[in-house]
């Protein structure tokens, strides 16, 4: 029973780390990266469709993304979808390809993105601690029902704390990497 709780906790903590990683991918660093456009949707025959399903996104050079639609008539809709996503990007259609230049980041915008990254990391840490709280509560319930001994309870809580520390450290590591990425000129 305790092993199942520990395994569940580990999976839920990993999901929190993955969520933080996804959030970091959406934070612009000034360099072109296809994941910046992951949240963009395009009106495709009346349905909002993810950009990835209607076009190929590639890095043209260090500061420009090239979006090649699978159907030629989609270029204006893709451009409109990128504008509507409110990412602070200004796409330009040249023939059949939509080019998305990355604006250079000012010192103020870099600091704002770092602040946003720290906020996302804190939300991830809170989620990990929430998992710890839930699992510790479940362990205490097992103790009340006399399914485990007090020694087993203490050992299990210690293991959950080690897991919590491990995943909080992963989030801190991701944050440090993102901050370095954002502040690099």
N, CA and C atoms as a LAMMPS dump frame, in Angstrom:
ITEM: TIMESTEP
0
ITEM: NUMBER OF ATOMS
555
ITEM: BOX BOUNDS ff ff ff
-5.0000000000000000e+02 5.0000000000000000e+02
-5.0000000000000000e+02 5.0000000000000000e+02
-5.0000000000000000e+02 5.0000000000000000e+02
ITEM: ATOMS id mol type element x y z
1 1 1 N 0.825 -1.195 0
2 1 2 C 0 0 0
3 1 3 C 0.874 1.266 0
4 2 1 N 1.914 1.274 0.83
5 2 2 C 2.801 2.438 0.899
6 2 3 C 3.573 2.621 -0.399
7 3 1 N 3.949 1.504 -1.025
8 3 2 C 4.671 1.594 -2.295
9 3 3 C 3.803 2.231 -3.376
10 4 1 N 2.498 1.887 -3.36
11 4 2 C 1.572 2.483 -4.326
12 4 3 C 1.455 3.985 -4.098
13 5 1 N 1.378 4.392 -2.843
14 5 2 C 1.295 5.816 -2.52
15 5 3 C 2.557 6.544 -2.982
16 6 1 N 3.702 5.928 -2.737
17 6 2 C 4.976 6.542 -3.124
18 6 3 C 5.069 6.658 -4.648
19 7 1 N 4.666 5.614 -5.337
20 7 2 C 4.704 5.611 -6.797
21 7 3 C 3.761 6.677 -7.364
22 8 1 N 2.56 6.781 -6.786
23 8 2 C 1.589 7.792 -7.209
24 8 3 C 2.153 9.194 -6.976
25 9 1 N 2.77 9.394 -5.818
26 9 2 C 3.349 10.696 -5.485
27 9 3 C 4.431 11.061 -6.494
28 10 1 N 5.271 10.084 -6.83
29 10 2 C 6.357 10.349 -7.769
30 10 3 C 5.808 10.735 -9.147
31 11 1 N 4.769 10.039 -9.591
32 11 2 C 4.173 10.361 -10.891
33 11 3 C 3.568 11.764 -10.884
34 12 1 N 2.857 12.099 -9.822
35 12 2 C 2.224 13.421 -9.741
36 12 3 C 3.266 14.53 -9.628
37 13 1 N 4.357 14.279 -8.92
38 13 2 C 5.426 15.281 -8.811
39 13 3 C 6.114 15.467 -10.159
40 14 1 N 6.292 14.373 -10.897
41 14 2 C 6.906 14.477 -12.221
42 14 3 C 6.017 15.289 -13.154
43 15 1 N 4.695 15.133 -13.022
44 15 2 C 3.768 15.922 -13.841
45 15 3 C 3.913 17.411 -13.525
46 16 1 N 4.138 17.745 -12.263
47 16 2 C 4.342 19.146 -11.883
48 16 3 C 5.613 19.69 -12.542
49 17 1 N 6.678 18.892 -12.544
50 17 2 C 7.933 19.304 -13.187
51 17 3 C 7.718 19.465 -14.694
52 18 1 N 6.992 18.535 -15.309
53 18 2 C 6.713 18.617 -16.744
54 18 3 C 5.907 19.876 -17.071
55 19 1 N 4.972 20.202 -16.202
56 19 2 C 4.153 21.402 -16.386
57 19 3 C 5.014 22.667 -16.347
58 20 1 N 5.954 22.708 -15.414
59 20 2 C 6.868 23.854 -15.322
60 20 3 C 7.731 23.928 -16.589
61 21 1 N 8.19 22.789 -17.05
62 21 2 C 9.01 22.74 -18.258
63 21 3 C 8.233 23.279 -19.458
64 22 1 N 6.951 22.895 -19.564
65 22 2 C 6.096 23.382 -20.651
66 22 3 C 5.92 24.893 -20.558
67 23 1 N 5.693 25.376 -19.338
68 23 2 C 5.513 26.816 -19.128
69 23 3 C 6.782 27.568 -19.53
70 24 1 N 7.944 27.008 -19.198
71 24 2 C 9.212 27.647 -19.554
72 24 3 C 9.395 27.685 -21.072
73 25 1 N 8.905 26.664 -21.762
74 25 2 C 9.051 26.619 -23.218
75 25 3 C 8.282 27.759 -23.879
76 26 1 N 7.225 28.227 -23.225
77 26 2 C 6.426 29.315 -23.78
78 26 3 C 7.031 30.692 -23.501
79 27 1 N 8.019 30.752 -22.615
80 27 2 C 8.648 32.035 -22.304
81 27 3 C 9.737 32.291 -23.335
82 28 1 N 9.596 33.374 -24.031
83 28 2 C 10.502 33.73 -25.121
84 28 3 C 11.88 34.115 -24.604
85 29 1 N 12.925 33.699 -25.325
86 29 2 C 14.287 34.051 -24.91
87 29 3 C 14.986 34.947 -25.922
88 30 1 N 14.317 35.291 -27.01
89 30 2 C 14.966 36.1 -28.03
90 30 3 C 15.55 35.255 -29.145
91 31 1 N 15.696 33.958 -28.881
92 31 2 C 16.16 33.04 -29.917
93 31 3 C 14.948 32.298 -30.471
94 32 1 N 15.017 31.984 -31.734
95 32 2 C 13.915 31.276 -32.379
96 32 3 C 13.883 29.821 -31.913
97 33 1 N 12.717 29.372 -31.508
98 33 2 C 12.521 27.976 -31.122
99 33 3 C 11.085 27.593 -31.46
100 34 1 N 10.871 26.489 -32.175
101 34 2 C 9.525 26.114 -32.613
102 34 3 C 8.497 25.975 -31.482
103 35 1 N 8.937 25.64 -30.27
104 35 2 C 7.987 25.431 -29.162
105 35 3 C 7.261 26.722 -28.772
106 36 1 N 7.784 27.87 -29.188
107 36 2 C 7.129 29.146 -28.88
108 36 3 C 5.728 29.176 -29.494
109 37 1 N 5.562 28.489 -30.625
110 37 2 C 4.281 28.506 -31.328
111 37 3 C 3.382 27.316 -30.981
112 38 1 N 3.735 26.551 -29.945
113 38 2 C 2.95 25.367 -29.574
114 38 3 C 1.501 25.677 -29.231
115 39 1 N 1.232 26.834 -28.665
116 39 2 C -0.125 27.17 -28.219
117 39 3 C -0.961 27.835 -29.317
118 40 1 N -0.379 28.079 -30.485
119 40 2 C -1.084 28.772 -31.563
120 40 3 C -2.075 27.821 -32.229
121 41 1 N -3.295 28.337 -32.454
122 41 2 C -4.295 27.571 -33.186
123 41 3 C -4.681 28.35 -34.437
124 42 1 N -5.118 27.618 -35.465
125 42 2 C -5.453 28.201 -36.755
126 42 3 C -6.866 27.775 -37.133
127 43 1 N -7.627 28.698 -37.728
128 43 2 C -8.969 28.373 -38.216
129 43 3 C -8.815 27.513 -39.471
130 44 1 N -9.087 26.24 -39.329
131 44 2 C -8.916 25.291 -40.421
132 44 3 C -10.273 24.689 -40.746
133 45 1 N -10.886 25.165 -41.822
134 45 2 C -12.219 24.734 -42.237
135 45 3 C -13.228 24.828 -41.095
136 46 1 N -13.204 25.965 -40.383
137 46 2 C -14.188 26.225 -39.333
138 46 3 C -13.832 25.688 -37.961
139 47 1 N -12.729 24.975 -37.84
140 47 2 C -12.323 24.431 -36.535
141 47 3 C -10.978 25.007 -36.126
142 48 1 N -10.836 25.319 -34.823
143 48 2 C -9.547 25.772 -34.308
144 48 3 C -8.631 24.549 -34.203
145 49 1 N -7.565 24.552 -34.967
146 49 2 C -6.653 23.417 -35.063
147 49 3 C -5.253 23.857 -34.648
148 50 1 N -4.54 23.036 -33.864
149 50 2 C -3.167 23.401 -33.492
150 50 3 C -2.295 23.623 -34.739
151 51 1 N -1.439 24.619 -34.67
152 51 2 C -0.564 24.97 -35.791
153 51 3 C 0.251 23.778 -36.274
154 52 1 N 0.717 22.948 -35.341
155 52 2 C 1.552 21.79 -35.686
156 52 3 C 0.851 20.847 -36.667
157 53 1 N -0.506 20.84 -36.642
158 53 2 C -1.252 19.91 -37.492
159 53 3 C -1.498 20.442 -38.896
160 54 1 N -1.262 21.746 -39.106
161 54 2 C -1.53 22.312 -40.426
162 54 3 C -0.282 22.893 -41.1
163 55 1 N 0.844 22.897 -40.364
164 55 2 C 2.063 23.475 -40.936
165 55 3 C 3.311 22.901 -40.276
166 56 1 N 4.415 23.066 -40.966
167 56 2 C 5.71 22.66 -40.433
168 56 3 C 6.412 23.909 -39.905
169 57 1 N 6.849 23.872 -38.639
170 57 2 C 7.543 25.009 -38.044
171 57 3 C 9.022 24.648 -37.918
172 58 1 N 9.877 25.507 -38.498
173 58 2 C 11.314 25.243 -38.432
174 58 3 C 12.058 26.541 -38.119
175 59 1 N 13.286 26.385 -37.671
176 59 2 C 14.13 27.539 -37.376
177 59 3 C 14.895 27.881 -38.642
178 60 1 N 14.649 29.08 -39.155
179 60 2 C 15.322 29.516 -40.39
180 60 3 C 16.741 29.988 -40.086
181 61 1 N 16.865 30.836 -39.084
182 61 2 C 18.167 31.25 -38.571
183 61 3 C 17.974 31.487 -37.072
184 62 1 N 18.961 31.948 -36.389
185 62 2 C 18.882 32.08 -34.932
186 62 3 C 17.755 32.955 -34.424
187 63 1 N 17.231 33.85 -35.276
188 63 2 C 16.225 34.788 -34.815
189 63 3 C 14.915 34.731 -35.609
190 64 1 N 14.755 33.74 -36.495
191 64 2 C 13.561 33.68 -37.333
192 64 3 C 13.017 32.253 -37.421
193 65 1 N 11.691 32.155 -37.278
194 65 2 C 11.004 30.882 -37.495
195 65 3 C 10.363 30.911 -38.877
196 66 1 N 10.362 29.793 -39.554
197 66 2 C 9.687 29.661 -40.841
198 66 3 C 8.539 28.678 -40.668
199 67 1 N 7.333 29.117 -41.007
200 67 2 C 6.151 28.263 -40.901
201 67 3 C 5.688 27.954 -42.317
202 68 1 N 5.785 26.668 -42.709
203 68 2 C 5.391 26.247 -44.059
204 68 3 C 4.07 25.485 -43.974
205 69 1 N 2.98 26.101 -44.449
206 69 2 C 1.68 25.428 -44.377
207 69 3 C 1.627 24.22 -45.323
208 70 1 N 0.867 23.21 -44.908
209 70 2 C 0.704 22.031 -45.753
210 70 3 C -0.211 22.348 -46.939
211 71 1 N -1.096 23.339 -46.762
212 71 2 C -1.955 23.802 -47.854
213 71 3 C -1.643 25.278 -48.093
214 72 1 N -1.427 25.657 -49.334
215 72 2 C -0.984 27.008 -49.674
216 72 3 C -1.938 28.101 -49.189
217 73 1 N -3.244 27.835 -49.216
218 73 2 C -4.226 28.865 -48.858
219 73 3 C -4.275 29.157 -47.349
220 74 1 N -3.518 28.431 -46.536
221 74 2 C -3.552 28.622 -45.084
222 74 3 C -2.611 29.715 -44.577
223 75 1 N -1.697 30.196 -45.397
224 75 2 C -0.709 31.182 -44.932
225 75 3 C -1.347 32.393 -44.243
226 76 1 N -2.363 33.04 -44.835
227 76 2 C -2.961 34.195 -44.145
228 76 3 C -3.636 33.809 -42.82
229 77 1 N -4.233 32.633 -42.784
230 77 2 C -4.892 32.179 -41.551
231 77 3 C -3.857 31.883 -40.463
232 78 1 N -2.711 31.347 -40.861
233 78 2 C -1.633 31.066 -39.904
234 78 3 C -1.105 32.382 -39.342
235 79 1 N -0.906 33.356 -40.224
236 79 2 C -0.437 34.674 -39.789
237 79 3 C -1.432 35.274 -38.789
238 80 1 N -2.705 35.166 -39.094
239 80 2 C -3.761 35.687 -38.203
240 80 3 C -3.762 34.93 -36.869
241 81 1 N -3.565 33.627 -36.912
242 81 2 C -3.539 32.808 -35.694
243 81 3 C -2.381 33.181 -34.781
244 82 1 N -1.224 33.469 -35.374
245 82 2 C -0.049 33.864 -34.583
246 82 3 C -0.296 35.219 -33.934
247 83 1 N -0.903 36.145 -34.687
248 83 2 C -1.214 37.467 -34.133
249 83 3 C -2.224 37.336 -32.985
250 84 1 N -3.224 36.471 -33.178
251 84 2 C -4.293 36.286 -32.19
252 84 3 C -3.773 35.634 -30.905
253 85 1 N -2.68 34.871 -31.009
254 85 2 C -2.124 34.173 -29.838
255 85 3 C -1.492 35.149 -28.851
256 86 1 N -1.292 36.391 -29.253
257 86 2 C -0.773 37.443 -28.38
258 86 3 C 0.57 37.067 -27.751
259 87 1 N 1.496 36.677 -28.611
260 87 2 C 2.843 36.304 -28.159
261 87 3 C 3.836 37.447 -28.337
262 88 1 N 3.363 38.567 -28.848
263 88 2 C 4.262 39.692 -29.087
264 88 3 C 5.107 39.485 -30.334
265 89 1 N 4.611 38.672 -31.259
266 89 2 C 5.341 38.374 -32.487
267 89 3 C 4.61 38.983 -33.676
268 90 1 N 5.365 39.394 -34.69
269 90 2 C 4.781 39.99 -35.891
270 90 3 C 5.158 39.159 -37.11
271 91 1 N 4.3 38.187 -37.47
272 91 2 C 4.611 37.336 -38.615
273 91 3 C 4.454 38.105 -39.935
274 92 1 N 5.184 37.662 -40.937
275 92 2 C 5.093 38.251 -42.273
276 92 3 C 5.053 37.121 -43.289
277 93 1 N 4.079 37.193 -44.205
278 93 2 C 3.948 36.159 -45.22
279 93 3 C 4.76 36.555 -46.446
280 94 1 N 5.624 35.659 -46.858
281 94 2 C 6.386 35.868 -48.086
282 94 3 C 6.128 34.656 -48.974
283 95 1 N 5.263 34.841 -49.943
284 95 2 C 4.889 33.717 -50.81
285 95 3 C 4.062 32.718 -50.031
286 96 1 N 4.566 31.507 -49.938
287 96 2 C 3.837 30.448 -49.247
288 96 3 C 4.331 30.248 -47.818
289 97 1 N 5.412 30.923 -47.43
290 97 2 C 6.015 30.725 -46.109
291 97 3 C 5.714 31.912 -45.213
292 98 1 N 5.35 31.616 -43.962
293 98 2 C 5.138 32.67 -42.97
294 98 3 C 6.416 32.746 -42.141
295 99 1 N 7.06 33.912 -42.17
296 99 2 C 8.281 34.1 -41.38
297 99 3 C 7.931 34.859 -40.111
298 100 1 N 8.479 34.373 -38.99
299 100 2 C 8.215 34.996 -37.693
300 100 3 C 9.551 35.43 -37.092
301 101 1 N 9.896 36.715 -37.233
302 101 2 C 11.145 37.192 -36.634
303 101 3 C 10.978 37.374 -35.122
304 102 1 N 12.008 37.017 -34.385
305 102 2 C 11.986 37.183 -32.933
306 102 3 C 12.517 38.577 -32.59
307 103 1 N 11.7 39.391 -31.927
308 103 2 C 12.212 40.715 -31.549
309 103 3 C 13.308 40.578 -30.495
310 104 1 N 14.261 41.496 -30.536
311 104 2 C 15.324 41.459 -29.534
312 104 3 C 14.741 41.867 -28.194
313 105 1 N 15.248 41.27 -27.132
314 105 2 C 14.74 41.551 -25.795
315 105 3 C 15.514 42.702 -25.165
316 106 1 N 14.778 43.621 -24.574
317 106 2 C 15.421 44.705 -23.827
318 106 3 C 15.726 44.195 -22.423
319 107 1 N 16.513 44.954 -21.686
320 107 2 C 16.843 44.566 -20.312
321 107 3 C 15.577 44.43 -19.477
322 108 1 N 14.631 45.378 -19.66
323 108 2 C 13.375 45.338 -18.894
324 108 3 C 12.544 44.11 -19.245
325 109 1 N 12.46 43.807 -20.538
326 109 2 C 11.665 42.639 -20.922
327 109 3 C 12.313 41.351 -20.433
328 110 1 N 13.634 41.292 -20.426
329 110 2 C 14.331 40.111 -19.894
330 110 3 C 13.983 39.917 -18.416
331 111 1 N 14.047 41.021 -17.662
332 111 2 C 13.733 40.939 -16.226
333 111 3 C 12.287 40.517 -16.012
334 112 1 N 11.386 40.999 -16.857
335 112 2 C 9.972 40.63 -16.752
336 112 3 C 9.798 39.131 -17.028
337 113 1 N 10.498 38.619 -18.036
338 113 2 C 10.426 37.189 -18.342
339 113 3 C 11.021 36.351 -17.212
340 114 1 N 12.094 36.83 -16.59
341 114 2 C 12.685 36.122 -15.445
342 114 3 C 11.679 36.089 -14.299
343 115 1 N 11.024 37.216 -14.071
344 115 2 C 10.007 37.27 -13.013
345 115 3 C 8.88 36.269 -13.292
346 116 1 N 8.473 36.208 -14.549
347 116 2 C 7.427 35.261 -14.956
348 116 3 C 7.9 33.815 -14.759
349 117 1 N 9.152 33.544 -15.111
350 117 2 C 9.712 32.192 -14.945
351 117 3 C 9.752 31.811 -13.466
352 118 1 N 10.15 32.753 -12.613
353 118 2 C 10.185 32.464 -11.169
354 118 3 C 8.789 32.159 -10.64
355 119 1 N 7.797 32.884 -11.144
356 119 2 C 6.419 32.643 -10.736
357 119 3 C 5.967 31.236 -11.145
358 120 1 N 6.286 30.853 -12.371
359 120 2 C 5.938 29.501 -12.852
360 120 3 C 6.634 28.433 -12.008
361 121 1 N 7.899 28.667 -11.672
362 121 2 C 8.653 27.704 -10.858
363 121 3 C 8.02 27.587 -9.472
364 122 1 N 7.617 28.708 -8.893
365 122 2 C 6.991 28.669 -7.562
366 122 3 C 5.678 27.892 -7.61
367 123 1 N 4.91 28.073 -8.678
368 123 2 C 3.672 27.302 -8.821
369 123 3 C 3.971 25.809 -8.893
370 124 1 N 5.046 25.456 -9.562
371 124 2 C 5.459 24.047 -9.646
372 124 3 C 5.857 23.506 -8.284
373 125 1 N 6.628 24.321 -7.526
374 125 2 C 7.037 23.886 -6.184
375 125 3 C 5.813 23.71 -5.279
376 126 1 N 4.847 24.622 -5.398
377 126 2 C 3.622 24.521 -4.6
378 126 3 C 2.866 23.236 -4.962
379 127 1 N 2.826 22.911 -6.248
380 127 2 C 2.147 21.685 -6.686
381 127 3 C 2.83 20.45 -6.097
382 128 1 N 4.17 20.436 -6.097
383 128 2 C 4.922 19.297 -5.542
384 128 3 C 4.626 19.168 -4.043
385 129 1 N 4.629 20.308 -3.343
386 129 2 C 4.343 20.262 -1.902
387 129 3 C 2.902 19.843 -1.633
388 130 1 N 1.993 20.202 -2.529
389 130 2 C 0.598 19.773 -2.396
390 130 3 C 0.476 18.264 -2.497
391 131 1 N 1.255 17.667 -3.404
392 131 2 C 1.273 16.206 -3.533
393 131 3 C 1.79 15.591 -2.237
394 132 1 N 2.87 16.183 -1.685
395 132 2 C 3.423 15.683 -0.416
396 132 3 C 2.355 15.726 0.683
397 133 1 N 1.644 16.842 0.776
398 133 2 C 0.604 16.997 1.795
399 133 3 C -0.484 15.927 1.631
400 134 1 N -0.932 15.709 0.389
401 134 2 C -1.973 14.707 0.13
402 134 3 C -1.521 13.305 0.525
403 135 1 N -0.301 12.954 0.132
404 135 2 C 0.207 11.61 0.418
405 135 3 C 0.428 11.424 1.917
406 136 1 N 0.97 12.442 2.581
407 136 2 C 1.148 12.342 4.036
408 136 3 C -0.188 12.183 4.733
409 137 1 N -1.218 12.84 4.23
410 137 2 C -2.564 12.699 4.789
411 137 3 C -3.063 11.255 4.613
412 138 1 N -2.813 10.691 3.428
413 138 2 C -3.202 9.298 3.177
414 138 3 C -2.453 8.342 4.116
415 139 1 N -1.176 8.636 4.363
416 139 2 C -0.369 7.796 5.268
417 139 3 C -0.948 7.859 6.687
418 140 1 N -1.315 9.054 7.128
419 140 2 C -1.912 9.209 8.461
420 140 3 C -3.239 8.455 8.562
421 141 1 N -4.012 8.456 7.477
422 141 2 C -5.272 7.699 7.461
423 141 3 C -5.002 6.203 7.611
424 142 1 N -3.949 5.715 6.958
425 142 2 C -3.589 4.296 7.082
426 142 3 C -3.204 3.97 8.53
427 143 1 N -2.52 4.91 9.176
428 143 2 C -2.124 4.706 10.57
429 143 3 C -3.361 4.658 11.468
430 144 1 N -4.301 5.553 11.239
431 144 2 C -5.536 5.581 12.04
432 144 3 C -6.317 4.283 11.889
433 145 1 N -6.302 3.737 10.663
434 145 2 C -7.023 2.485 10.406
435 145 3 C -6.206 1.273 10.826
436 146 1 N -5.04 1.537 11.412
437 146 2 C -4.141 0.502 11.927
438 146 3 C -3.681 -0.478 10.843
439 147 1 N -3.538 0.038 9.628
440 147 2 C -3.027 -0.784 8.537
441 147 3 C -1.505 -0.735 8.485
442 148 1 N -0.923 0.305 9.135
443 148 2 C 0.525 0.412 9.226
444 148 3 C 0.902 0.806 10.649
445 149 1 N 2.168 0.59 10.99
446 149 2 C 2.642 0.965 12.329
447 149 3 C 3.195 2.391 12.293
448 150 1 N 3.476 2.938 13.476
449 150 2 C 4.03 4.292 13.547
450 150 3 C 5.408 4.361 12.899
451 151 1 N 6.195 3.284 13.065
452 151 2 C 7.52 3.253 12.438
453 151 3 C 7.404 3.315 10.917
454 152 1 N 6.455 2.559 10.374
455 152 2 C 6.242 2.573 8.925
456 152 3 C 5.781 3.961 8.462
457 153 1 N 4.962 4.593 9.29
458 153 2 C 4.48 5.936 8.965
459 153 3 C 5.658 6.907 8.876
460 154 1 N 6.519 6.894 9.883
461 154 2 C 7.671 7.806 9.901
462 154 3 C 8.595 7.55 8.704
463 155 1 N 8.831 6.269 8.418
464 155 2 C 9.703 5.914 7.297
465 155 3 C 9.093 6.396 5.975
466 156 1 N 7.789 6.175 5.809
467 156 2 C 7.106 6.576 4.573
468 156 3 C 7.126 8.099 4.421
469 157 1 N 6.878 8.828 5.511
470 157 2 C 6.9 10.295 5.444
471 157 3 C 8.305 10.796 5.09
472 158 1 N 9.311 10.125 5.6
473 158 2 C 10.693 10.484 5.264
474 158 3 C 10.983 10.272 3.785
475 159 1 N 10.481 9.153 3.245
476 159 2 C 10.686 8.869 1.817
477 159 3 C 9.965 9.892 0.948
478 160 1 N 8.757 10.269 1.359
479 160 2 C 7.983 11.267 0.613
480 160 3 C 8.701 12.619 0.665
481 161 1 N 9.303 12.936 1.814
482 161 2 C 10.042 14.19 1.941
483 161 3 C 11.255 14.192 1.006
484 162 1 N 11.93 13.03 0.902
485 162 2 C 13.077 12.929 0
486 162 3 C 12.634 13.135 -1.454
487 163 1 N 11.478 12.546 -1.803
488 163 2 C 10.934 12.734 -3.153
489 163 3 C 10.626 14.21 -3.399
490 164 1 N 10.013 14.845 -2.407
491 164 2 C 9.661 16.259 -2.521
492 164 3 C 10.915 17.09 -2.756
493 165 1 N 11.947 16.839 -1.964
494 165 2 C 13.201 17.571 -2.108
495 165 3 C 13.799 17.364 -3.505
496 166 1 N 13.73 16.129 -3.978
497 166 2 C 14.294 15.79 -5.292
498 166 3 C 13.58 16.574 -6.404
499 167 1 N 12.246 16.61 -6.367
500 167 2 C 11.499 17.279 -7.434
501 167 3 C 11.547 18.798 -7.312
502 168 1 N 11.612 19.325 -6.11
503 168 2 C 11.786 20.771 -5.934
504 168 3 C 13.166 21.173 -6.482
505 169 1 N 14.167 20.334 -6.257
506 169 2 C 15.516 20.606 -6.78
507 169 3 C 15.506 20.592 -8.312
508 170 1 N 14.733 19.678 -8.915
509 170 2 C 14.632 19.636 -10.375
510 170 3 C 14.036 20.94 -10.904
511 171 1 N 12.995 21.415 -10.226
512 171 2 C 12.362 22.671 -10.645
513 171 3 C 13.343 23.832 -10.5
514 172 1 N 14.078 23.855 -9.393
515 172 2 C 15.075 24.914 -9.182
516 172 3 C 16.145 24.883 -10.276
517 173 1 N 16.54 23.681 -10.678
518 173 2 C 17.54 23.516 -11.727
519 173 3 C 17.007 24.041 -13.065
520 174 1 N 15.73 23.714 -13.373
521 174 2 C 15.109 24.214 -14.598
522 174 3 C 15.05 25.744 -14.581
523 175 1 N 14.7 26.312 -13.422
524 175 2 C 14.599 27.769 -13.288
525 175 3 C 15.957 28.421 -13.514
526 176 1 N 16.981 27.863 -12.901
527 176 2 C 18.321 28.431 -13.047
528 176 3 C 18.738 28.42 -14.522
529 177 1 N 18.469 27.325 -15.195
530 177 2 C 18.809 27.206 -16.604
531 177 3 C 18.047 28.232 -17.44
532 178 1 N 16.755 28.402 -17.148
533 178 2 C 15.932 29.353 -17.898
534 178 3 C 16.39 30.788 -17.631
535 179 1 N 16.715 31.1 -16.375
536 179 2 C 17.199 32.449 -16.044
537 179 3 C 18.493 32.745 -16.8
538 180 1 N 19.421 31.79 -16.821
539 180 2 C 20.668 31.975 -17.564
540 180 3 C 20.398 32.205 -19.04
541 181 1 N 19.437 31.426 -19.563
542 181 2 C 19.05 31.541 -20.968
543 181 3 C 18.473 32.932 -21.262
544 182 1 N 17.62 33.402 -20.369
545 182 2 C 16.976 34.707 -20.572
546 182 3 C 17.949 35.868 -20.451
547 183 1 N 18.898 35.776 -19.543
548 183 2 C 19.809 36.897 -19.293
549 183 3 C 21.013 36.898 -20.237
550 184 1 N 21.205 35.801 -20.984
551 184 2 C 22.307 35.762 -21.955
552 184 3 C 21.999 36.719 -23.102
553 185 1 N 22.978 37.461 -23.503
554 185 2 C 22.748 38.452 -24.577
555 185 3 C 23.26 37.908 -25.892
